[in-house]
């Protein structure tokens, strides 16, 4: 009890000392900020992640200008096991606290939503404001009559696949292999802001921490709860009262306390509880509690891969804006992988000033005003930041090797790592070797063939990479050049993501550190990360496609982003997998300019085949790898990926290619060859074929039943419906092995 | 890249808009927040004849403690004068460049 009183006191202090910045600062080239960490102790990661809001400096371009103060929602936090240190309110849009656990740990996060909703527009569902639907709404002046307005959004977007409800949140623990249900990686939750009267919030932080102390104690003893009734009655009763209070006081058409019956929240929870289901709506706080499974325990079929993962807000309809506000953070899960690396690079009597320095680098694309709500886009996508700053400076010593854990939390842009600039005599430069993808280490074979020195790699939104980064002997500044895109084949002018400043001090690295070269020194791949073998129980096809926008003027329509010709509907389960099954999915893309990044929660997958129709070879009729638009049999990769395969949890589906058909083939759809008809469109006597890009992946649906989602990780696409509800269910008795 | 701009409706001895005037760029996203806990307010466009068009920015009043909807994103440079359609004497302006 004493511990929780201490916590409560600190939270109250942090709340009342709200930061108010006077002058915005967005200057590029400042030192990299180290994000505060919540570290596990004694097998438990115990802490608070607080969602609140304040004014922060937002750059509108990579130059840092214009630079404006903007009200942003943000995560802060602290460990409840360590002495509390204040969250750094620097005015930078820092990610949330880095969570650092170990495989086998219990994770116990008290998530508090104390956003002041009066600081944001469209903060709650617009139904509460008396609109025809719960979607966000924006208008603009008519260019031909500035005394009138016209609607910009939502146009043809409709609930639930529209931007809405951006002060409601939850947490997705991206990359974790944990239960998707109840208090686990459950993204079907709606955690509403605490009810607010002046500076007082309900539920109070004191009350939340007292109640969650009991929730976590029960969770440690018995695992994540299965039923809502297993939570303390004091908590569940108070949540019921708060939801009912909200229902009786929320505004509707500008009048408080007039919410229609069908828009009230408690009845929705009540209906689920009556069916024995876990309720979706909470007010002000939620207890996340789950175990990170350790394969070595012998209790699971698939362990948690130790590596670089992350967490972010994942409430459907507001993920893009919330992540654009910076509601993200790194989630490092340690294990034998890290221990092996640290052991190799440890300081010894003969290795002076060695030791593996780690940099956690959260790439962000920060914004407060999604361009979908403005009449047109202005100035292109938001610039990239790292840990809240534009082109920050990372310090290294000459001849030092560091471990960089990189998370691309951008809501839109992919980031291809191209090269570091050269410096000094002989053109010395910083070099890297990739050692892990999406939080799963490479096998030594893939370290040799993929993790080559300065081998380019492209991080789609949500992707992670771990790098060994080596500084040269020459002091100086080395700029990391990246190419931004939404493509599997990025083109464009490189920009600087960050700068490495190599500078000597009196603690010389001697002898020089270097990349791991021997297999015996490389982290050993755990058995559960070996290639998926055995029978494939099911094959599926998923087709991602975008119908482009017809503009935002007149009767113009918003673009449609669909999977298998359908938008997310929030109720129907689109894919059902049996527990313990192994499946192979072919995931294709008919969009010609966007490589939709496919992401599925809970279970990572192995990529076994990739077809990119837009490579130079696939487009060259004289090349043996040519993908001929008239011959679907050629729409496949020319070279095979050989085992061992790489694990991913986000993979950008290669863009499609459109080719005009010769008039000798056909000029009307009905006369086109049958095998290409499904991919052909004809207009005014000219027919074009769309050659889809695709990849094939294998995954095992093990250890956890429950419902979760797959979706495009360009988050405005997800919010607007490019998502499916999936479930894993126990196998039928007839499908169990009996030998 | 657009930004969000908030106009606070504050009640002290009188009801005022803050900031007033608001400087904005075209395509920025503007909204009002009613910090008056006692009464609703309803900013509307002041027309050239001096009358107020209450539904220019929003179709409903803003409840005490609430925020406006929809977001207003101006397309063209102009100075827009607005006034509360519920209470006389509560005025403000937006300068769009």
Interface residues (C-beta under 8 A of the other chain):
Chain A: X58 X60 X61 X68 X70 X71 X117 X118 X119 X120 X121 X122 X123 X126 X129 X130 X131 X136 X137 X138 X139 X140 X141 X142 X143 X146 X147 X148 X149 X151 X152 X153 X251 X253 X254 X255 X256 X367 X368 X369 X371 X373 X374 X375 X376 X377 X378 X379 X380 X381 X382
Chain B: X1 X2 X3 X4 X6 X25 X26 X27 X28 X29 X31 X33 X34 X35 X40 X42 X45 X47 X53 X56 X57 X59 X60 X61 X62 X63 X64 X65 X66 X67 X68 X69 X70 X71 X72 X73 X74 X75 X76 X78
